[in-house]
Structures are given as C-alpha cells and as structure tokens.
C-alpha cells in the first residue's frame, strides 16, 4: 500500500487529515451558532486530496484553490489561527479579514489565492506556471477545482496552452459528483474527466481521491514530470463531500441539501479516508492507540486556540476598508 513511504510521512498524512476534519467541524458548529457569518463551503470527506497533493510539493511551489479551500490552506502549511480569524472576518486573518472563507491568500506558503468563481484558478495557475518557466525558477503550480469547472471553456483553453508550452502545472479535479446540486451525469456527456486530457496530448489519470497514499504518489509523479520540463498532467480525484454545497448541513430533510440519496451519502462515509489510513497504521504498528489519542488531543487544543484567537481579534477598521484590495 505504501511503496516505501516513510512512517513520518504517513503520520503526517494522518495528522493533517484529522486537523482539516476537526477544523471544519468546528467551523460548521460556529456557523450554526451564528458566530460565523461568511458563507462556508466545507470539504469534510475530501481531506485526502489536499493532504496528499500538498505533501508532494515543496514550500516554494504554488497552489490555487477555489471556494472550498480550507483544506488546501491547511495542507500547504497555513497558520490555522489566521485561517480561523479570516473566516471570522477579523483583521488578524490571512486576508486581513476582507476575504472571508472563500478568498484566502498566504504567499508565505505558496497559496496565491482561492478565487471562488468556478474554474478561475485554472488559467491563473497556468499563468503562474508560465512565469516560473520564464524565470527558470523550477516551481510547479497546482490548480484545485471541482467537476463543475470542467464545463467552463477556460478549462479547455488552459489545458491546451499548458500542453502546447509544456508548462509546469498540475490540474487536480476534485470530482465529488455534484456541481452545487446537479449530478455530474446530467451536465457532462462523458463523465470521465481524466479522459479529456487525451485531446491535449497530455497525461490524464483517474484515481481514488479518498486514498491519500494514491493521491500523494500520483501527484508526486506529475510534479516530477512537470519539473523535468515535460509539461502538465490532469488528475481526476473521485471523492464526495459529506455536507451540503454550502454550510454545515448534512442532507437535512426539507432543505436544499436533501437531493442526494441517504444511501449514497452513507456509502461514501464508509469510505472515509481518515479511517482507512488509521486502520492501516494501527495494523502495521505505525500508530498506537496512545499516540492516536495524543494526536487528537493536540489537534483539539490547536483548534480551540484558533477559535479563541479569532473571537478575541478585532474587525478591520472602517477607514482601512479599501486597503489591501483592488478594483478593475
């Protein structure tokens, strides 16, 4: 299963996924309590993709997210206190409280933005990769986007240009089978998204997005290919979000989230990426119940500290409303 992946990396995967899961659960609770007002798109159930992909990158590499990017920020090494403060729209947040949940930026870790417009991260990542090529910096850019983004024309334009110029970019589609509330089979004539790479003379691979090790190894290979000057790769990660499109609800009857069959949701919860890795680590002796408890305790403490930091932080000053922003 591991193909010689070190114990340290495996434990890092486990801890990162747990941190993303617990952080998002706390965010959901705080939204329900009315403490968080900004719209929050939670990635609960999809933690393996951000975790595996970002572990395959160097700190200097660039990532671009979307409206569901708390996990990308955390997996790339972001400060969860700054993330929580941003979600609270406080000035100590990573975007100075002016971005909220959907507009995160952290250049110090290589996260250059999470544009929530569907498909917007794709051409920006291509531009970033072009910049790396011109500068000769050897940096790789990664774009995270959902299945809905593959219906945008810019997706095809970007793949073509990236392949034509052999740019160091990796396209990662987080296919959770629903574009907001519409099943992907009602949108795409061919739901095999990875196969779309064939038309642009580049590799395309479909993988289990709930298997963090498979994600890590696949992205690692694509990143190596990009660094060697051989161009982009399209990776389609099959996954599933447990909560609604936006907000903390969980297929609650009578709400807009109950369009997914309960049996479908339950079947995906059985495929939990965290439980899968935890079971493997325990069986292999790489994780003990004692260490597991210590990791959980540490994450609970860090998450609580992030919440308290955000609650105590001030809001941006009114006279600074137009600072750190720009208009076109």
C-alpha positions as a Python dict, from the first residue, in 0.01 Angstrom:
ca = {
    (1, 'X'): (0, 0, 0),
    (2, 'X'): (279, 243, 91),
    (3, 'X'): (551, 168, -165),
    (4, 'X'): (824, 264, 82),
    (5, 'X'): (659, 583, 208),
    (6, 'X'): (819, 663, 542),
    (7, 'X'): (636, 630, 872),
    (8, 'X'): (685, 1002, 932),
    (9, 'X'): (507, 1094, 609),
    (10, 'X'): (224, 851, 681),
    (11, 'X'): (173, 1000, 1026),
    (12, 'X'): (189, 1349, 874),
    (13, 'X'): (-88, 1249, 633),
    (14, 'X'): (-299, 1118, 918),
    (15, 'X'): (-249, 1424, 1138),
    (16, 'X'): (-314, 1668, 853),
    (17, 'X'): (-638, 1500, 751),
    (18, 'X'): (-755, 1491, 1111),
    (19, 'X'): (-671, 1860, 1154),
    (20, 'X'): (-866, 1955, 842),
    (21, 'X'): (-1163, 1743, 955),
    (22, 'X'): (-1173, 1883, 1308),
    (23, 'X'): (-1115, 2241, 1195),
    (24, 'X'): (-1405, 2220, 951),
    (25, 'X'): (-1633, 2055, 1205),
    (26, 'X'): (-1568, 2346, 1441),
    (27, 'X'): (-1639, 2593, 1162),
    (28, 'X'): (-1967, 2417, 1092),
    (29, 'X'): (-2064, 2432, 1459),
    (30, 'X'): (-1981, 2803, 1476),
    (31, 'X'): (-2187, 2875, 1165),
    (32, 'X'): (-2486, 2702, 1326),
    (33, 'X'): (-2434, 2909, 1642),
    (34, 'X'): (-2434, 3228, 1437),
    (35, 'X'): (-2078, 3326, 1533),
    (36, 'X'): (-1951, 3287, 1176),
    (37, 'X'): (-2146, 3484, 916),
    (38, 'X'): (-1942, 3441, 598),
    (39, 'X'): (-2060, 3162, 361),
    (40, 'X'): (-1851, 2849, 423),
    (41, 'X'): (-1806, 2562, 178),
    (42, 'X'): (-1676, 2267, 380),
    (43, 'X'): (-1450, 1994, 240),
    (44, 'X'): (-1539, 1733, 503),
    (45, 'X'): (-1497, 1397, 330),
    (46, 'X'): (-1244, 1529, 77),
    (47, 'X'): (-942, 1577, 307),
    (48, 'X'): (-721, 1320, 136),
    (49, 'X'): (-685, 1522, -184),
    (50, 'X'): (-544, 1840, -34),
    (51, 'X'): (-330, 1639, 208),
    (52, 'X'): (-178, 1401, -44),
    (53, 'X'): (-126, 1665, -311),
    (54, 'X'): (38, 1927, -90),
    (55, 'X'): (273, 1672, 69),
    (56, 'X'): (406, 1606, -281),
    (57, 'X'): (501, 1973, -320),
    (58, 'X'): (782, 2194, -200),
    (59, 'X'): (706, 2504, 8),
    (60, 'X'): (809, 2722, -288),
    (61, 'X'): (556, 2558, -521),
    (62, 'X'): (233, 2743, -588),
    (63, 'X'): (-123, 2627, -529),
    (64, 'X'): (-450, 2788, -631),
    (65, 'X'): (-777, 2684, -470),
    (66, 'X'): (-1145, 2761, -503),
    (67, 'X'): (-1449, 2826, -287),
    (68, 'X'): (-1383, 2505, -88),
    (69, 'X'): (-1021, 2560, 14),
    (70, 'X'): (-980, 2547, 391),
    (71, 'X'): (-817, 2208, 343),
    (72, 'X'): (-576, 2334, 76),
    (73, 'X'): (-461, 2615, 307),
    (74, 'X'): (-405, 2381, 600),
    (75, 'X'): (-236, 2106, 396),
    (76, 'X'): (11, 2355, 244),
    (77, 'X'): (118, 2456, 595),
    (78, 'X'): (-100, 2756, 669),
    (79, 'X'): (-150, 2901, 1018),
    (80, 'X'): (-492, 2782, 1140),
    (81, 'X'): (-523, 3081, 1374),
    (82, 'X'): (-500, 3313, 1074),
    (83, 'X'): (-742, 3093, 882),
    (84, 'X'): (-1000, 3089, 1158),
    (85, 'X'): (-963, 3464, 1205),
    (86, 'X'): (-1022, 3515, 834),
    (87, 'X'): (-1336, 3305, 846),
    (88, 'X'): (-1448, 3529, 1134),
    (89, 'X'): (-1360, 3825, 905),
    (90, 'X'): (-1111, 3962, 1160),
    (91, 'X'): (-810, 4178, 1068),
    (92, 'X'): (-568, 3915, 1202),
    (93, 'X'): (-683, 3679, 929),
    (94, 'X'): (-468, 3568, 638),
    (95, 'X'): (-656, 3811, 409),
    (96, 'X'): (-681, 4082, 675),
    (97, 'X'): (-1046, 3995, 733),
    (98, 'X'): (-1155, 4111, 389),
    (99, 'X'): (-1170, 3777, 215),
    (100, 'X'): (-1373, 3555, 443),
    (101, 'X'): (-1389, 3182, 380),
    (102, 'X'): (-1367, 3198, 1),
    (103, 'X'): (-1085, 3446, -64),
    (104, 'X'): (-778, 3307, 114),
    (105, 'X'): (-421, 3407, 39),
    (106, 'X'): (-93, 3310, 202),
    (107, 'X'): (208, 3384, -22),
    (108, 'X'): (445, 3271, 254),
    (109, 'X'): (336, 2911, 196),
    (110, 'X'): (278, 2936, -180),
    (111, 'X'): (-101, 2977, -168),
    (112, 'X'): (-153, 3263, -412),
    (113, 'X'): (-531, 3271, -394),
    (114, 'X'): (-858, 3082, -382),
    (115, 'X'): (-1081, 3251, -641),
    (116, 'X'): (-1437, 3125, -585),
    (117, 'X'): (-1550, 3186, -943),
    (118, 'X'): (-1593, 2839, -1096),
    (119, 'X'): (-1285, 2746, -1296),
    (120, 'X'): (-1100, 3068, -1217),
    (121, 'X'): (-799, 2900, -1054),
    (122, 'X'): (-720, 2705, -1371),
    (123, 'X'): (-593, 2984, -1602),
    (124, 'X'): (-427, 3164, -1310),
    (125, 'X'): (-224, 2853, -1231),
    (126, 'X'): (-128, 2831, -1598),
    (127, 'X'): (-11, 3192, -1587),
    (128, 'X'): (188, 3118, -1274),
    (129, 'X'): (349, 2818, -1443),
    (130, 'X'): (437, 3033, -1744),
    (131, 'X'): (602, 3281, -1508),
    (132, 'X'): (807, 3001, -1349),
    (133, 'X'): (922, 2890, -1694),
    (134, 'X'): (1025, 3242, -1794),
    (135, 'X'): (1211, 3294, -1466),
    (136, 'X'): (1361, 2947, -1470),
    (137, 'X'): (1259, 2903, -1106),
    (138, 'X'): (1172, 2530, -1125),
    (139, 'X'): (849, 2595, -930),
    (140, 'X'): (539, 2390, -1006),
    (141, 'X'): (186, 2531, -993),
    (142, 'X'): (-120, 2329, -892),
    (143, 'X'): (-481, 2419, -960),
    (144, 'X'): (-755, 2259, -749),
    (145, 'X'): (-1105, 2271, -899),
    (146, 'X'): (-1431, 2081, -893),
    (147, 'X'): (-1608, 1875, -1158),
    (148, 'X'): (-1829, 2174, -1239),
    (149, 'X'): (-1526, 2369, -1362),
    (150, 'X'): (-1480, 2123, -1649),
    (151, 'X'): (-1792, 2270, -1808),
    (152, 'X'): (-1617, 2607, -1841),
    (153, 'X'): (-1448, 2696, -2168),
    (154, 'X'): (-1142, 2825, -1988),
    (155, 'X'): (-1069, 2471, -1866),
    (156, 'X'): (-1011, 2353, -2223),
    (157, 'X'): (-824, 2667, -2327),
    (158, 'X'): (-592, 2633, -2028),
    (159, 'X'): (-516, 2265, -2087),
    (160, 'X'): (-435, 2337, -2450),
    (161, 'X'): (-200, 2627, -2375),
    (162, 'X'): (-28, 2444, -2088),
    (163, 'X'): (36, 2139, -2302),
    (164, 'X'): (144, 2343, -2603),
    (165, 'X'): (405, 2528, -2395),
    (166, 'X'): (491, 2228, -2173),
    (167, 'X'): (425, 2433, -1862),
    (168, 'X'): (498, 2303, -1508),
    (169, 'X'): (138, 2284, -1390),
    (170, 'X'): (-74, 2006, -1242),
    (171, 'X'): (-452, 2019, -1281),
    (172, 'X'): (-633, 1846, -994),
    (173, 'X'): (-1007, 1794, -1034),
    (174, 'X'): (-1185, 1714, -709),
    (175, 'X'): (-1480, 1528, -859),
    (176, 'X'): (-1744, 1496, -586),
    (177, 'X'): (-2012, 1411, -846),
    (178, 'X'): (-2223, 1722, -785),
    (179, 'X'): (-2196, 2070, -930),
    (180, 'X'): (-2371, 2255, -649),
    (181, 'X'): (-2688, 2039, -656),
    (182, 'X'): (-2673, 1896, -1008),
    (183, 'X'): (-2535, 1542, -1057),
    (184, 'X'): (-2238, 1541, -1290),
    (185, 'X'): (-2400, 1288, -1525),
    (186, 'X'): (-2669, 1547, -1603),
    (187, 'X'): (-2404, 1800, -1705),
    (188, 'X'): (-2128, 1615, -1892),
    (189, 'X'): (-2188, 1397, -2197),
    (190, 'X'): (-1879, 1198, -2093),
    (191, 'X'): (-1826, 1190, -1717),
    (192, 'X'): (-1472, 1054, -1744),
    (193, 'X'): (-1298, 1385, -1682),
    (194, 'X'): (-945, 1244, -1688),
    (195, 'X'): (-1000, 1126, -2046),
    (196, 'X'): (-1034, 1488, -2159),
    (197, 'X'): (-655, 1518, -2133),
    (198, 'X'): (-616, 1297, -2442),
    (199, 'X'): (-733, 1577, -2669),
    (200, 'X'): (-448, 1795, -2550),
    (201, 'X'): (-165, 1541, -2574),
    (202, 'X'): (-107, 1524, -2200),
    (203, 'X'): (-144, 1251, -1936),
    (204, 'X'): (-480, 1217, -1766),
    (205, 'X'): (-544, 978, -1479),
    (206, 'X'): (-850, 898, -1267),
    (207, 'X'): (-775, 793, -909),
    (208, 'X'): (-944, 724, -575),
    (209, 'X'): (-950, 1066, -412),
    (210, 'X'): (-1023, 907, -74),
    (211, 'X'): (-693, 720, -75),
    (212, 'X'): (-436, 973, 47),
    (213, 'X'): (-144, 749, -45),
    (214, 'X'): (-264, 710, -404),
    (215, 'X'): (-316, 1087, -427),
    (216, 'X'): (34, 1153, -289),
    (217, 'X'): (207, 911, -525),
    (218, 'X'): (11, 1026, -830),
    (219, 'X'): (74, 1396, -768),
    (220, 'X'): (438, 1323, -686),
    (221, 'X'): (480, 1166, -1029),
    (222, 'X'): (302, 1456, -1202),
    (223, 'X'): (514, 1713, -1017),
    (224, 'X'): (833, 1531, -1112),
    (225, 'X'): (722, 1527, -1476),
    (226, 'X'): (647, 1900, -1463),
    (227, 'X'): (983, 1987, -1305),
    (228, 'X'): (1165, 1794, -1575),
    (229, 'X'): (1005, 2015, -1839),
    (230, 'X'): (766, 1754, -1976),
    (231, 'X'): (451, 1957, -1921),
    (232, 'X'): (120, 1927, -1736),
    (233, 'X'): (-90, 1640, -1603),
    (234, 'X'): (-464, 1620, -1538),
    (235, 'X'): (-558, 1420, -1227),
    (236, 'X'): (-922, 1341, -1157),
    (237, 'X'): (-976, 1251, -791),
    (238, 'X'): (-1305, 1073, -721),
    (239, 'X'): (-1440, 1184, -384),
    (240, 'X'): (-1753, 1302, -204),
    (241, 'X'): (-1840, 1592, 23),
    (242, 'X'): (-2036, 1490, 331),
    (243, 'X'): (-2202, 1826, 393),
    (244, 'X'): (-2416, 2046, 172),
    (245, 'X'): (-2276, 2254, -111),
    (246, 'X'): (-2251, 2549, 125),
    (247, 'X'): (-2295, 2549, 502),
    (248, 'X'): (-2275, 2286, 775),
    (249, 'X'): (-2597, 2099, 697),
    (250, 'X'): (-2575, 1730, 625),
    (251, 'X'): (-2850, 1624, 384),
    (252, 'X'): (-3116, 1757, 622),
    (253, 'X'): (-3465, 1667, 508),
    (254, 'X'): (-3664, 1966, 391),
    (255, 'X'): (-3357, 2169, 294),
    (256, 'X'): (-3180, 2217, -38),
    (257, 'X'): (-2925, 1951, 59),
    (258, 'X'): (-3158, 1653, 66),
    (259, 'X'): (-3129, 1595, -308),
    (260, 'X'): (-2863, 1328, -254),
    (261, 'X'): (-2987, 979, -162),
    (262, 'X'): (-2912, 890, 201),
    (263, 'X'): (-2779, 552, 90),
    (264, 'X'): (-2528, 726, -136),
    (265, 'X'): (-2404, 953, 142),
    (266, 'X'): (-2379, 664, 387),
    (267, 'X'): (-2181, 454, 141),
    (268, 'X'): (-1925, 729, 98),
    (269, 'X'): (-1894, 779, 473),
    (270, 'X'): (-1793, 414, 488),
    (271, 'X'): (-1505, 508, 256),
    (272, 'X'): (-1368, 771, 495),
    (273, 'X'): (-1008, 845, 404),
    (274, 'X'): (-908, 909, 765),
    (275, 'X'): (-1049, 582, 896),
    (276, 'X'): (-889, 397, 606),
    (277, 'X'): (-540, 528, 686),
    (278, 'X'): (-591, 496, 1061),
    (279, 'X'): (-683, 129, 1026),
    (280, 'X'): (-376, 63, 813),
    (281, 'X'): (-140, 243, 1051),
    (282, 'X'): (-275, 56, 1352),
    (283, 'X'): (-244, -279, 1173),
    (284, 'X'): (114, -203, 1070),
    (285, 'X'): (215, -86, 1417),
    (286, 'X'): (298, 262, 1286),
    (287, 'X'): (30, 409, 1513),
    (288, 'X'): (-76, 309, 1862),
    (289, 'X'): (-395, 398, 2046),
    (290, 'X'): (-182, 608, 2282),
    (291, 'X'): (-24, 810, 2001),
    (292, 'X'): (-361, 840, 1830),
    (293, 'X'): (-505, 991, 2148),
    (294, 'X'): (-212, 1232, 2173),
    (295, 'X'): (-262, 1348, 1814),
    (296, 'X'): (-634, 1404, 1869),
    (297, 'X'): (-568, 1593, 2193),
    (298, 'X'): (-310, 1813, 2019),
    (299, 'X'): (-550, 1893, 1734),
    (300, 'X'): (-834, 1973, 1972),
    (301, 'X'): (-606, 2212, 2162),
    (302, 'X'): (-480, 2385, 1847),
    (303, 'X'): (-831, 2420, 1705),
    (304, 'X'): (-967, 2563, 2029),
    (305, 'X'): (-680, 2810, 2043),
    (306, 'X'): (-758, 2915, 1685),
    (307, 'X'): (-1123, 2976, 1775),
    (308, 'X'): (-1032, 3182, 2081),
    (309, 'X'): (-775, 3381, 1880),
    (310, 'X'): (-1039, 3463, 1618),
    (311, 'X'): (-1304, 3553, 1875),
    (312, 'X'): (-1069, 3795, 2053),
    (313, 'X'): (-929, 3956, 1737),
    (314, 'X'): (-1061, 4295, 1619),
    (315, 'X'): (-1252, 4358, 1298),
    (316, 'X'): (-1084, 4564, 1025),
    (317, 'X'): (-1110, 4939, 1085),
    (318, 'X'): (-1364, 5122, 874),
    (319, 'X'): (-1103, 5367, 745),
    (320, 'X'): (-899, 5070, 615),
    (321, 'X'): (-1186, 4928, 411),
    (322, 'X'): (-1019, 4990, 75),
    (323, 'X'): (-665, 4893, 177),
    (324, 'X'): (-519, 4561, 53),
    (325, 'X'): (-788, 4537, -216),
    (326, 'X'): (-803, 4648, -576),
    (327, 'X'): (-1062, 4701, -844),
    (328, 'X'): (-1050, 4674, -1222),
}
